[in-house]
Amino acid sequence: YNHYVEVFYDYLRLNKDLRDIDFKKNLDNKLELCEKAEKLLTLKSLNKMHEDLQILHEKWKDVGPVSKENKDDRDENWKGFQEASKKINKKRNDYFLDVKKKDQIKLAAKKEICEKINQLANKEIKSIKEINLSKKEIEKLSAEWKKLGRINKKDNKICWTEYRESLNNFYTKKNDFFKNRKDKNKNIIDLKI
């Protein structure tokens, strides 16, 4: 009986020693993951940064527990990892908010250009000279519209449709002017004949 009791306590002591070694290894792994998460902030690519952070989160979950006796180390380690994650996510969110603001500014500018084209299309045309001046102005506005660049997909589709409609209005009016002029010229020639 004493022999088995001694073996039992030896087994418990070995088990505790192995568990302590495992806890230390897990703590070291978690510290290393924290350092890697903080290094991610130096990356240029936001997508790469975010993808790598997700991988680190998966690894964090896979790393085993840390000793409950070192609660301060465990909590501090988790807080450090959390802070790095928050900074990365904030950086990514700030970028997308900035893109959204820029898109809104571009959208407003593109709508303003479409309005100017519509004003030119609604203007009464009396001569070929006026048409040519309007056409040059529309070419400048079109170049300005294209220079603004793309915006998000949904707004870009709407904006492109509005732009095409504005141009179509002008060119329809221009074609009507030339058809009317051709008809008038034909009538004048018929009268002269």
C-alpha positions in Angstrom: 0.0 0.0 0.0 2.8 2.5 0.9 4.5 1.6 -2.3 1.4 2.5 -4.4 0.9 5.7 -2.3 4.5 6.7 -3.1 4.0 6.0 -6.8 0.7 8.0 -6.8 2.4 11.0 -5.2 5.4 10.7 -7.6 2.9 10.6 -10.5 1.1 13.8 -9.2 4.5 15.6 -8.8 5.5 14.6 -12.3 2.1 15.6 -13.6 2.3 19.0 -11.9 5.8 19.6 -13.2 4.7 18.8 -16.8 1.7 21.0 -16.4 3.9 23.9 -15.2 6.2 23.4 -18.2 3.1 23.3 -20.5 1.7 26.5 -18.9 5.1 28.3 -19.4 5.3 27.2 -23.0 1.7 28.5 -23.6 2.5 31.8 -22.0 5.6 32.2 -24.2 3.5 31.3 -27.3 0.9 33.9 -26.3 3.6 36.6 -25.7 5.0 35.8 -29.1 1.6 36.2 -30.7 1.2 39.5 -29.0 4.5 40.7 -30.5 3.5 39.5 -33.9 0.2 41.3 -33.6 1.9 44.6 -32.8 4.3 44.1 -35.7 1.3 43.9 -38.0 0.7 47.6 -37.5 3.8 48.3 -39.6 2.5 46.5 -42.7 1.4 48.7 -45.6 -1.4 46.5 -46.9 -4.5 46.7 -44.8 -5.9 43.5 -46.3 -2.7 41.6 -45.5 -2.7 43.1 -42.0 -6.4 42.0 -41.4 -5.8 38.5 -42.8 -2.7 38.0 -40.7 -4.6 39.2 -37.6 -7.4 36.6 -38.2 -4.7 33.9 -38.4 -3.2 35.1 -35.2 -6.6 35.0 -33.5 -7.0 31.4 -34.6 -3.6 30.5 -33.3 -4.4 32.3 -30.0 -7.5 30.0 -29.6 -5.3 27.0 -30.3 -2.7 27.8 -27.7 -3.5 26.1 -24.4 -4.2 27.6 -21.1 -1.8 29.6 -18.9 -1.3 29.1 -15.2 -4.1 30.6 -13.0 -1.5 31.5 -10.4 -0.1 34.0 -12.9 -3.4 35.7 -13.4 -1.8 39.2 -13.9 0.5 37.9 -16.6 -2.5 36.1 -18.3 -4.7 39.2 -18.2 -2.0 41.6 -19.2 -1.1 39.3 -22.1 -4.7 39.1 -23.3 -5.1 42.9 -22.9 -2.0 43.5 -25.0 -3.3 41.2 -27.8 -6.7 42.8 -27.6 -5.1 46.3 -27.9 -3.1 45.4 -30.9 -6.3 43.9 -32.5 -8.2 47.0 -31.8 -5.5 49.3 -33.3 -5.4 47.2 -36.5 -9.2 47.1 -36.7 -9.4 50.9 -36.1 -6.8 51.6 -38.7 -8.8 49.5 -41.2 -12.1 51.1 -40.3 -10.6 54.6 -40.5 -9.3 53.8 -44.0 -12.7 52.6 -45.2 -14.5 55.6 -43.6 -12.0 57.9 -45.4 -12.7 56.1 -48.7 -16.4 56.5 -48.1 -16.0 60.3 -47.4 -13.9 60.7 -50.6 -16.5 58.7 -52.6 -19.3 61.0 -51.3 -17.3 64.1 -52.4 -16.6 62.5 -55.8 -20.3 61.6 -56.2 -21.4 65.2 -55.4 -18.8 66.5 -57.9 -20.0 64.1 -60.6 -23.6 65.0 -60.0 -22.7 68.6 -60.3 -21.0 67.9 -63.7 -24.1 66.0 -64.9 -26.3 69.0 -63.9 -24.0 71.4 -65.9 -24.3 69.0 -68.9 -28.1 69.0 -68.5 -28.1 72.8 -68.4 -26.2 72.9 -71.7 -28.6 70.3 -73.2 -31.7 72.4 -72.1 -30.3 75.6 -73.5 -31.9 76.7 -76.7 -29.6 76.3 -79.7 -29.8 78.9 -82.4 -26.6 78.3 -84.4 -23.9 75.9 -85.2 -21.4 78.1 -83.4 -23.4 77.6 -80.2 -23.5 73.9 -80.7 -19.7 73.8 -81.2 -19.1 75.9 -78.1 -21.5 73.7 -76.1 -19.8 70.6 -77.4 -16.4 71.8 -76.4 -17.7 72.6 -72.9 -19.2 69.1 -72.7 -15.9 67.6 -73.7 -14.2 69.5 -70.9 -16.9 68.4 -68.4 -16.6 64.8 -69.5 -12.8 64.9 -69.1 -13.3 66.4 -65.6 -15.9 63.7 -64.8 -13.6 60.9 -65.9 -10.7 62.5 -64.0 -12.5 62.2 -60.7 -12.2 58.4 -61.0 -14.3 55.5 -59.8 -16.4 55.4 -56.7 -18.1 52.5 -54.9 -19.8 50.0 -57.2 -23.4 50.9 -56.4 -23.0 54.7 -56.6 -20.8 54.3 -59.6 -23.5 52.5 -61.6 -26.1 55.2 -60.7 -23.7 58.0 -61.5 -22.7 56.4 -64.8 -26.3 56.1 -65.8 -27.0 59.7 -64.9 -23.9 60.8 -66.9 -24.9 58.8 -70.0 -28.5 60.2 -69.8 -27.1 63.8 -69.6 -24.9 63.2 -72.6 -27.7 61.5 -74.6 -30.0 64.5 -73.9 -27.4 66.9 -75.3 -26.6 64.8 -78.4 -30.3 64.1 -79.1 -30.9 67.9 -79.0 -27.9 68.4 -81.3 -29.1 65.8 -83.8 -32.6 67.3 -83.7 -31.1 70.8 -84.5 -29.3 69.4 -87.5 -32.3 67.5 -88.7 -34.4 70.6 -88.5 -31.7 72.7 -90.2 -31.5 70.1 -93.0 -35.2 70.1 -93.5 -35.2 73.9 -93.6 -32.4 73.9 -96.1 -34.2 71.3 -98.2 -37.3 73.5 -98.2 -35.3 76.6 -99.2 -33.7 74.6 -102.1 -37.1 73.3 -103.2 -38.5 76.8 -103.2 -35.6 78.1 -105.2 -35.9 75.3 -107.7 
